[in-house]
Amino acid sequence: MKAGSPTYENNIEGQEASSEVFRDAVARQRNAISGEFESLNTHEQKSVKNIGKWLGISASALGLLMTACDHPENNIQNSGPDRFDKASERMDAEMEKRRMQADEARKMQGLPDNSPVFYTTVHGKVVPSIEMKNKDSGDASAAEMKVNPESKKY
Amino acid sequence: MNNVISLKHDIAKHLSLGHLAKNDQEEILHGLMNAILERTQLEIWKRLSEDDRKVFAFLTEDSEIDEFMRTRVPNLESIMEMSAMLTIKHFQLTTLKTI
């Protein structure tokens, strides 16, 4: 940021912020994220990069992002101070549900605790991916959509 | 495509970018969306188990990565929603003094 140029610190109440103020806000966020990424070790960074690759190849990622950006509760004027806590609680509950489903899938497949396991769900019921593949020649997601066309992919 | 353009226009308005030139709006939105995607990557990684993180680092094929992630992250939408909320809220707090 050049000396004398507008920054968020001197963004005056009631005035419309300049494009430079907005660019600065974006840059600050991306720098903070980069710093977090750089603090990981090489192995961890590789996992994060693979996640980025997955988001890139996921055809629905952009749609999800647009939906997320458009979520009314993302409007700061509509959201209370506990908004983040509520989102975290909901996510933690979903992750707990996922762990329980993975445990169930491991039991069904006779796998040891904490081992990697592939499974999917049909109407909330855990179905090992291998069974889905047998049912529908190799494409688990397509099989799931046939059983329940209303269900979401993720 | 028109829906995406219309939605982007709504987001720009929502973020009080409406008074900026269209190309400035596009650039800022693009940067913001990249920030949301980067934040989402880190948030997903934080939620993987230690074992999953190790396995995931060694996957190379797109199909392997896709199948692995679809089983491990069934709640992508809510993680993205939270990442968008964090990013947008921070963005608004650092650019708007009128709220």
Interface residues (C-beta under 8 A of the other chain):
Chain A: Y8 N11 I12 E13 G14 E16 A17 S19 V21 F22 R23 A25 V26 A27 R28 Q29 R30 I33 S34 E36 F37 H43 E44 K46 S47 V48 N50 I51 G52 K53 W54 L55 I57 S58 A61 L64 L65 M66 T67 A68 C69 D70 H71 E73 N74 N75 I76 Q77 S79 R83 F84 A87 S88 R90 M91 E94 M95 R98 A102 N114 S115 P116 V117 F118 Y119 T120 T121 S129 A140 S141 K152 K153 Y154
Chain B: V4 L7 D10 I11 H14 L15 S16 L17 H19 L20 A21 D24 E27 I28 G31 L32 M33 N34 A35 I36 L37 E38 R39 T40 Q41 L42 I44 W45 R47 L48 S49 D51 D52 R53 K54 V55 F56 A57 L59 D62 I65 D66 E67 F68 M69 R70 T71 R72 V73 P74 N75 L76 E77 S78 I79 M80 E81 M82 S83 A84 M85 L86 T87 I88 K89 H90 F91 Q92 L93 T94 T95 L96 K97 T98 I99
